[in-house]
Each structure stands twice: as structure tokens, then as C-alpha cells.
């Protein structure tokens, strides 16, 4: 702690005291009640307290005073210029004590309404190593509810934009885990600079394998998440460590194609998996450095789930690929009506055509027949788990979501049959479903070989019967190659033995449906989703095709 600073617990509240003045009493109460805006500027009451929006003069003056106090190391004074001195005080003090900032200059930019951007130029010193550190952040000014004073609206992100929770803090010291040099399955280096989507993936790999990959930790300024299992984020490297080598299943060529493909849209994700092994060859998201939707998304996958529903119906003997199946323009189940795209229908056509045309009603018409064979069970969740490995707690090497089809009845169960409603999937899950259809057996996807850390991969209870797998692949081939197949356009340039399934999923509050597409070509399966992309072949299809052609 700095000289003259004391820490105490008062009534269960962390209080920082500097020079005998605490974040308590009057200022503590103001911090707990926060700030507000709205109304007109006026004075009322015995103290002449101001109300209403802060003025531009107040914004400029408050920001200037706060930044000057922060830069000067007066964390107590800076905290009392916020609407949360209890939370901001320790954070501002930690900027000097924990982050080891020895000098700092903060320059405010022009205010935009109540928001003031600023640039921090600091010097970090740790065990004889000194390095400059520059970054930008912003603050907003509000009016305190109790005092009427203009105050900085405190959020951890004021200190640094990478601080996204109250549990997080900035620290400088030896990294918790060693450096890694991740390489693809052919030994080619993988970096976030070259493959931006791998940034969050590499962070997790370092967190999990840095201590066992043979590397030596460096010295860093980092965000300590304060949450177990959430990796730290490096902000500045003072001294590089010695990286340990970690081989992944990624293929650099396929990854490069995936990175390029998702850039077509503002929100898109894709995963590629090898059906013969489960090895993940690519994972890409746009935006690249945000949430890993490809592995962690929980979206309805639309008609791509008909691969699972189709397998269920084939296994029960309720349909055959070459036998006629009913496909009316609409179907109603427990008061909920489902229709085909543009209300199309098929007369006297085999089930393979219904699959290739993505006829919703052909699947929904079979629900009661499944219930009869399953003893009042709709069967879809069981098929997904026992054959396709959905919900089996996959251990991929990083955090991932392995899909979910919750229990449902009535119209909601019917929606699940065509991948709508409460079904939750991501491109990793759907790519694995396609890989299972291609191989005839579920092989859990993984990014790092299980023998590296002695993980046990998930194993499905049973494989697809040979005749079912053959029919399923043939229906996917028709979808990709027959003139009436919904995937024929995007799949036209794809080489080799190929099959596909399109999908679109309606999302509450979203004007346009999500676009889904999954396909295989020889020994590679891929799946993509484009948020708000519409029909599967329109948006997600070209992404998958580009990835498949890179293998």
C-alpha cells in the first residue's frame, strides 16, 4: 500500500482511507445511491441541490478533475469524484499498487454529450524491468442522486476497457501459465495475428496447457478475471517467456479459408471437423475476438437438424429414402400449424426428395408414429444423444457447448423435429452431426489430442445401422447435387464425394431468420451459421463451400 493509506472493513464494506479521509459517510452514501439523468437543471431544498442533466461545463470540469487525481496517484480524491467510491477506490489504488504503474499521463479528448474519451500513457516498472504502456478508454458523467453533484459514472471499464466485471483487476507479475507456441497438425505456427478467430482459443489453450507444454512464464500486465476457469487477458508483455510447443488438430490452410469466409457477414461462425477422427480442422467467428459462437453458441439450427430427425425416422422404419412420403403444404400438431417454404407441396415423391427439398411437413406428419414406437416419447432427444453424441459433455480441449434438445410436448416437440423452438446448437455440434452421418459413428470433436492431458472423449451408445447411414448419406448427396436440392447452388464448386443440408431458424425479435448450412466433402464436414442471413443456401452455404474446398 502507498504511505498513509489504510484498508479496513466497516460494516462488511471494503473502505480505503487516505490521509484520514475514508470512502464512507456522506460520500459512501452517494456512491451507493449512484447517479442519474433526466429532468431540468434546477436547485431546490435547503442545500440548493441541482437536478436534471449535467451541463457540458460540468462534464468537462468533472472529467478533468477525475483524470488529474487519477494520474496524480490520488486514488482517494479520484474515487470521491465518482458515484461509486467504494468500488472505484480500491481499483484506482490497485492501478498503482497491483499494476505497478510508476508514472502516468492521461489526456482527455473532446466530450461527446456526457461521454469523454481519454488516452492513458503510463510507465510500468516491475523488478527492474520498465516499459511504456498506452491505451484508450472513456468515462461518462452523471448527476449524483443524493448530492446533485456531477460525478463520474463508475464502471470497471473506465480504468481499462478490458475490465468487464467487478471481480476483474489489473495486475503485473509473472504470468500464471507458461507461454505456448500452438501449431497445426502439420507443425505450422498458429498466431492470433495471422488467424484472428484463434485469439480466444489460444488464450484458453495457454491457460489449460501452458504449465505442461514445457514453456517458461513471462512477465506481463494482465487482467485477472477473478473467476476460476476464465483465462486471464494479457495487456502488455514486459518480458517474454519461453514458449512450449502445443500441437493442435487445426489445419492452417482450412483455418485461413474459414477466417476469410466468415468476413462476408457481420455475425458468422463456421467449424470444420474430420469425420474419420473428430479432429477439428478450423474454427472461425466474425467478430473474431468476441464470444466464440462456433463452440459456445446456443441457437436453434433450423432444418440442419433434419439429419437427426431423418435418422430417427429411418431407424424406426417409418420412412425409406426411396419410398413415397406425404408432403402437404401445411401440417398442424396440437394447435400449432407448420408450413413449407412458400407453401410448396410434393405429390407421390420419395422421402429422399422431401429431405432434399426440406419439406417440413413430411417430418412433422410422422410424430405420432414415433410416439407409438417410443411409448409416448418423441424420440428425438434420445436419438441425438445415443447416436450423435449430443449432450455427452464433450472434452474438446477448450470450453465448448455440446448441444441440447430439452424435453418437449405438443407443438413444441413438433418444432424441435425441424430444428426450431428450444433446440440449442452451434456450428461445432452441427458439423459433428454431419460428420457422424458421413462416418456412420459419432467421434467426439477435439482441438488437442486427448493423450496430451489424459482426457477421456465422449462415446455414443450406439452407431448408425449401416442401412440407415447409407440412406442418410444418399439423401444428403441428393440435397447437394440433384437439380431440386436446396444446397445445389453453393455445393456446385465443391469437389469429391459430397452431401449437404440447408436450414434457416426463426429467432424471436429478429426480422430475418438465421442462415444455417452443413455439408461434407470426402473426409471433411463443416457447418456455418450467419445471424439474420435468411435461407441456408444464401448466406451460410458459400461459407461452408469455401472451407470444404480448402482441404
PyMOL commands that set and color helices and strands:
alter all, ss='L'
color gray80, all
select helices_A, chain A and resi 25-33+56-71+75-79+85-97+156-159+198-209+252-262+293-296+302-315+341-343+351-357+360-364+367-374+380-386+410-417+427-439+450-452+466-481+488-491+540-548
alter helices_A, ss='H'
color red, helices_A
select strands_A, chain A and resi 5-10+13-18+21-22+35-36+42-44+49-51+101-112+115-126+129-144+150-152+169-174+180-183+219-224+233-239+244-247+268-273+280-286+330-333+336-339+498-505+514-521+524-530
alter strands_A, ss='S'
color yellow, strands_A
deselect
rebuild
show_as cartoon
